[in-house]
Amino acid sequence: MFRTSFAAAAVAAISCLLLVATGVRVASAAEIKFLCAGALRTVIPGLVLEFEKSSGHKVTVTYGGVGGLTDRLQKGEAADVAIVSGPQIDELQKSGKVVAGSRVDIAKVGVGVFVRKGAAKPDISSADAFKRSMLAAKAIDYTDPASGAADGIYLASLLDRLGIAGEMKPKTKHPPGPSLYASVASGEVEIGFQQISEILAEPSVEFIGPLPPAIQNITQFAAGIIASSTQADAGKALVGFLSSPASVAVMKAKGFE
């Protein structure tokens, strides 16, 4: 029920509330450069559109892995607002790249499991069951940890922690972008992993469920104002909009906690 159609209806149903609840209209329009974690790609476009309508500001969004975005900001890339993981915002504050005290938690999401539609569902009811299912699988895929994506980094560390990294290495794929789903949808790969919000937005595969609680990894996404921003007030308005109760309702409809 959390698929795209439901989420689209939620966006439409509360769009008028978004205009009222956040109070973001200002006298002069600004152009905001926004660096955003790719995991939020399923929800940010609609919210940004509503923000632009209500505020008169223009927002240019660039998506990427949280590791890569953080590196770009540490190297001095110009931007006004960033959403990466909470620890990375804290790191950016310590290095002076993000305004101290500007962190605002936006959403959090766990890692989920997906398979080809109609395929047998692996047992992921416990950490032990998950381990057995991984060893029995012919092939799995998840985002390449080298991309800086939080889910890919975590999956690699999890397999190592479970003591099966060596066995899983020859049957682990790291296809780029949409190919992550295509390889599972085609049957080339049995089991895929991605953050739950992204799986729910992908109609070509079937969401099995989240990782077991004992081995789940929740990523907290947080926003911060870039210290070198020339549009700090507009950036704060955008962050306020994204963290408003109305925006949170939209995010929940998209699979975020």
N, C-alpha and C positions, 0 to 999 in steps of 0.2 A: 504493500500500500504506500510505500515511501518512494515509488518510482517517479519518473519525471512528470507524468500527467498529474499526479497528486500535488507535487511540488509547484507545478505551474499554476494550478488552481489556487494554492495557498498564496502565491505571489499576487495573483489578480485580486483575491479576496481582501487582502490587507493593504493594498497599495495606497489607498486613501489614508489609512492609519499612519503609514510611514511618512506621509507629507505633514501630518499634524504632530505626531509624537516626538519628532526630533528637533523641531525648531531651528533649521539650519539655513534658511534663506538669509543672504547678506546683501548689502547694497551693491557691491561690485563683484563681477565674475572672476574666477581665477582658473588657471590650468594646473591641475594637480597630477604629478607623476607618482604612480602607485606601483610598488613592487610587491607581488602577492604570491604566497605559497600555492603551487599548482593544485594541491588537494582541495582548494576552495574555488576552483574554476567552475564547479557545478552550481554555485550559488551567487558568486560575486557579480557576474554580468547583470543579472536582473536587479540586484540591489543598487549597483552603481547607476544604472539607468534611472531608477527612482530618485536617487540622490541628485543626479544632474537635473532632473525635472523640478525637484523641490527647491534646489539651492541656486540654480543658474550656473554652477561651476561645471567645468569640463574635466573629466578624469581619464587619463591614459593609463591602462593597466598592463603590466608585464608580468607573466607568470613564470615560475621556475621552481626547481627544487630548493628547499629551505637552506641547504648547505651552500649551494651556488649563489643564491641571492645574498646570503650573509657575507660570503667572500667578496662579492661585488661591492657591497656597502663598506666593508672594511678597507677596500682599496680606493674608496672615495667616489664611487659612482653617485651622480646627482639624482636625488629623488626627494619626495616630500613626505610620503608615508610608506611604511613597510609592514607587511604581515609575514612573520616567520614563526618558528617555534618560540615558546616562552623563554627557555634558556638562552636562545640566540638573541632575543631582544635584550635580555639582561646583559649578555656579553657585549652587545653593541652599545648599550648604555655605559658600561664600564670603560669602553675604549673611546667614548665621546662621540660616536657616530650617530647615536640616537639620544634625543633630549632626555636627561635624567628625570625620572618620575612620570614619563609620558606613556609608559606601558599600560595597555588596556587589553584584558583577555577577551577574545572574540568568540572562539568555538573550540571544541575538542572532539576528537574522533579516534576510534580504534582501528585495528587491522582486521580485515575480513577475508574469507575464503570463498572462491567461486569456481564453478565447473561449467562444462558445456551443458546447454539445456537438454534435459532428459537423461543426462549421464548419471551413473551411480554416485552416490554422495559418500565421500570419505567420512570416517568417524573422527570427529574433532571434539568429542564430548569431554575429554580430559587431556592433560599434558601427555600422559602415557599413550592414550589412543591416538593423539596427534602424531606422536613420534612413530608409532607403528604405521600409520597411514602414509607418512612421508617415505618411510623405508620401502613400503609396498608400491608406491607410485613409480611409473615408468619415466615421468617427466613432470617438473613443476616450473613455474615462472613467477618472477616478481621484479620490481624495478631495480635496475642496476645500482648497487650502493655507490658506485663511483659518480653517479649523477648528483649525489647529495640529498636524495629523497629520503625522508625520515623512515618510511615503511621499508624501503630496500635495505637501509643500514641496519634496521632492527631485525629483519628476517635473517640476514647473514649472521648477525650475532646470536640470534636464537638457535639456529641450527648448530652453531659452534657450541653453545652452552648445553644443548641436548646431547652433544657428543656424536653427532651424525653429519657434521660438515663434510668430512672426507667422502662418505658414501653418497652424499647428495650432490657433490660438486659436478660429476660427469653428467648428471641428469637435470641440472638446473639451467634454465634459459633466462636471458635478460633482454628480451626483445624491446625495441624502442617504442615509446608512445602508444598509439592505438593497437600496435601489434601485440601488446601484452594480452589484450582480449581476443584478438583474431586467432592467435595460436591455440587458445583454449577452445574457442568457438568452433574451430575446424577439427578439433580432436587431436591435433599434433601434440598438445600438452594436456595432461589430465587435470592438474590443479593449479590455480593461480591465486595470488595474494595481492591485495591493494587496500588502501584505506576505504572504509565502509561507504563513505559518502560517494566515492567515485564508482564503486561497484554498483550501487543502487541506481546510478544514472546511466549505466551501460545496458542496453536492452538485449545484446547478443549473447549474454552469459547468464547463469543462474547463481544468485547469492546463496551460499550455504549457511553462513552464520559467522559470528565473530570468533577470534581465537579464544580458547578456554581462558577463564579469568586468571588462572595461575601463570599463564605465559602471555597474557595480553599486554599490549603497549598502547597507551593513550597519548596521543600528541595534542598538546595544548597550543593552539595558535594564538598569538598575541600581536597587537599592533603597536607601533611606536612612531613618533614624529622624528624625521631625520634632522639632525642638528644643523645641517647646512641649508635646510629648506628656506626658500623665499616666500613660501605660501603656507606658513605654519598655522595661521588661523583657519584657513580653508581645510588644511589637513586635519586639524582637530575636529572640525565640523563633520568631515567624512568619517572619522573614527567614532565620533558620537553617534552618527547615524547607523553605522554597522553594528554597534554594541547596544542599540536600543531594543526594548522588548519586542517591538514589531519585527525588527530584523531577525532577532533570535528565533521568533516563531517560524520565519521562512527557513532559517538554517535547520531547525528541527525537522521540518518537512522534507529536507534534503538528506537526512540521515546523520546530522551532527548532534552531539549531546549538548 
